[in-house]
Amino acid sequence: MYWQIIANGLLLGGLYSCIAAGFSLVWGVLNIINILHGSLIVLGAYLAYFAHVEYGLNPFLMAVPVGLATFVLGYFTQRLVINRVVGKPVLITLSLTFGLDLILNDAMITLFRADYRKILFDPPLGVLEFGSIMLPLDRMIATAMSLISVILVWLLLRSTRLGRAIIAVRADIATAPLMGIRVRDIYALSFAIAAALAGVSGALLAAIFPISPLMAGGYLGKSFAICVFGGLGNLPGAIAGGLAFGLIESLGSAWFGPQYTATVSFCVLLALLYFKPNGMFGKRGFE
């Protein structure tokens, strides 16, 4: 039974890593706590849901176009609105993203209602069995695509001029302009990449879980906790933090009951911060 619980936790944690990676990117580069992140995830889920219901498109295949759509939305949101307050006191940036989140979330409630909706595959994708362990195929695909998405962004940061520019802005905002880096462009592109990750994770979540605008706050809270758990500004840390958080939730649900899942997870998080305030892999700059 415990091997099944661990397998469930790892599959869930893989999804969580994609949820948290974009939040960590914005927090690390722009120094903004992006309250809008949870609603962007839900928006991506709705785009995949309606593409499946109206046109029969597979939500896994829709992850890329949904990510592109939220990339564009994120770019113009940051460029036209958030860019005006970057560098301001945290209360101003927090209030702005909170207001944007209210606008987007209320718009989704108005357009889609607050009812929970679920994508139903016909025929079902089935289950893979490894001895006594049963792995739902939809969760395996979603987890694999989530991890691949985060790894691709990590490779972008490591291997491209854009990625090195993002790292430079994150590491030293005062020196980056002296190197010819257009900081405002990097801010907009970083926010757009994070929005794309949110859209991709939303599309993948829609293939597994029911969706509703009311879930935005839960996804935001998990993103925040996983970033702190794995270490701010570290995409491998987002993967490790997501996997650890998924395992803790799965084991906590089995030991104490599903109603105490969040309590157990955040108790472990507080204990970690007491002994290791920077998180498991936290350090300066993206790697």
Residue pairs with C-beta under 8 A, 6 or more apart in sequence:
1 254
2 254
3 132
3 133
4 132
4 133
4 134
5 250
5 251
5 254
6 247
6 250
6 251
7 133
7 135
8 250
9 243
9 246
9 247
9 248
9 249
9 250
9 251
10 143
10 243
10 246
10 247
11 135
11 136
11 139
11 140
11 143
11 246
12 139
12 143
12 246
12 249
12 250
13 242
13 243
13 244
13 245
13 246
13 247
14 142
14 143
14 144
14 146
14 147
14 239
14 242
14 243
14 246
15 139
15 142
15 143
15 146
15 201
15 204
15 205
15 208
15 242
15 246
16 222
16 226
16 241
16 242
16 243
16 245
16 246
17 146
17 147
17 150
17 226
17 238
17 239
17 241
17 242
17 243
18 146
18 147
18 149
18 150
18 197
18 200
18 201
18 204
18 242
19 41
19 198
19 201
19 205
19 219
19 222
19 223
19 226
19 242
20 222
20 223
20 226
20 227
20 230
20 238
20 241
20 242
21 149
21 150
21 153
21 194
21 197
21 235
21 238
21 239
22 37
22 40
22 193
22 194
22 195
22 196
22 197
22 198
22 201
22 223
23 34
23 37
23 194
23 198
23 220
23 223
23 224
23 226
23 227
24 223
24 227
24 230
24 232
24 233
24 234
24 235
24 237
24 238
25 153
25 190
25 193
25 194
25 197
25 235
25 286
26 32
26 34
26 37
26 190
26 191
26 194
27 33
27 34
27 227
27 232
27 233
28 170
28 232
28 233
28 286
29 166
29 169
29 170
29 186
29 187
29 190
29 233
29 286
30 78
30 82
30 86
30 187
30 190
30 191
31 86
31 87
31 93
32 82
32 86
32 93
32 94
32 97
33 90
33 93
33 94
33 97
33 224
34 97
34 191
34 194
35 94
35 97
35 98
35 100
35 101
35 220
36 77
36 97
36 100
36 101
36 104
37 194
37 198
37 219
37 220
37 223
38 101
38 215
38 216
38 217
38 218
38 219
38 220
38 221
38 223
39 101
39 104
39 105
39 108
39 213
39 216
40 70
40 73
40 74
40 104
40 195
40 198
40 199
40 202
41 198
41 199
41 201
41 202
41 205
41 216
41 219
42 105
42 108
42 202
42 211
42 212
42 213
42 215
42 216
42 219
43 70
43 73
43 104
43 108
43 198
43 199
43 202
44 66
44 67
44 69
44 70
44 198
44 199
44 200
44 201
44 202
44 203
44 206
45 202
45 203
45 205
45 206
45 211
46 108
46 112
46 202
46 206
46 211
47 62
47 66
47 69
47 70
47 199
47 202
47 203
48 59
48 62
48 63
48 66
48 119
48 202
48 203
48 206
48 207
49 59
49 117
49 119
49 206
49 211
51 57
51 59
51 62
51 66
52 58
52 59
52 62
52 119
52 206
53 119
59 119
59 203
59 204
59 206
59 207
60 141
60 142
60 145
60 203
60 204
60 207
62 203
63 145
63 149
63 199
63 200
63 203
63 204
64 200
66 199
66 200
66 202
66 203
67 149
67 196
67 197
67 199
67 200
67 203
68 196
68 199
69 199
70 195
70 196
70 198
70 199
70 200
70 202
71 192
71 193
71 195
71 196
71 199
72 192
73 195
74 191
74 192
74 193
74 194
74 195
74 196
74 198
75 188
75 189
75 191
75 192
75 195
77 100
77 191
77 195
78 187
78 188
78 191
78 192
79 184
79 188
81 96
81 100
82 93
82 96
82 97
82 100
82 187
82 191
83 184
83 187
83 188
85 92
85 93
85 96
86 93
86 187
101 216
105 213
105 216
108 213
109 213
112 213
114 212
114 213
114 214
115 212
116 210
116 211
116 212
117 210
117 211
117 212
118 209
118 210
118 211
119 206
119 207
121 138
121 207
125 136
125 137
125 138
125 141
126 136
126 137
127 134
127 135
127 136
127 137
128 134
128 135
128 136
128 137
128 140
129 135
136 208
138 207
138 208
139 208
141 207
142 204
142 205
142 207
142 208
145 200
145 204
146 200
146 201
146 204
147 239
149 197
149 200
149 201
150 197
150 235
150 238
150 239
153 193
153 197
153 235
154 235
154 236
155 163
156 162
156 163
156 193
157 163
157 164
157 166
157 167
157 235
157 286
157 287
158 287
162 186
162 189
165 176
165 181
165 186
166 186
166 189
166 190
166 286
167 285
167 286
168 175
168 176
168 179
168 181
169 176
169 181
169 183
169 186
169 187
169 190
170 233
170 285
170 286
171 284
171 285
173 183
176 183
176 186
177 183
202 211
205 211
222 245
225 245
225 265
225 266
225 269
226 238
226 241
226 242
226 245
227 238
227 241
227 279
228 241
228 269
228 273
228 279
229 241
229 244
229 245
229 269
229 272
229 279
229 280
230 236
230 237
230 238
230 239
230 240
230 241
230 242
230 244
230 279
230 280
230 281
230 282
231 237
231 241
231 278
231 279
231 280
231 281
231 282
231 283
232 278
232 279
232 282
233 282
233 283
233 284
233 285
233 286
234 279
234 281
234 282
234 283
234 286
234 287
235 286
235 287
236 281
236 287
237 279
237 280
237 281
237 282
240 280
240 281
241 279
241 280
241 281
244 280
245 265
248 264
248 265
248 268
249 261
249 264
249 265
252 260
252 261
252 263
252 264
252 265
253 260
253 261
255 264
256 263
256 264
272 279
272 280
273 279
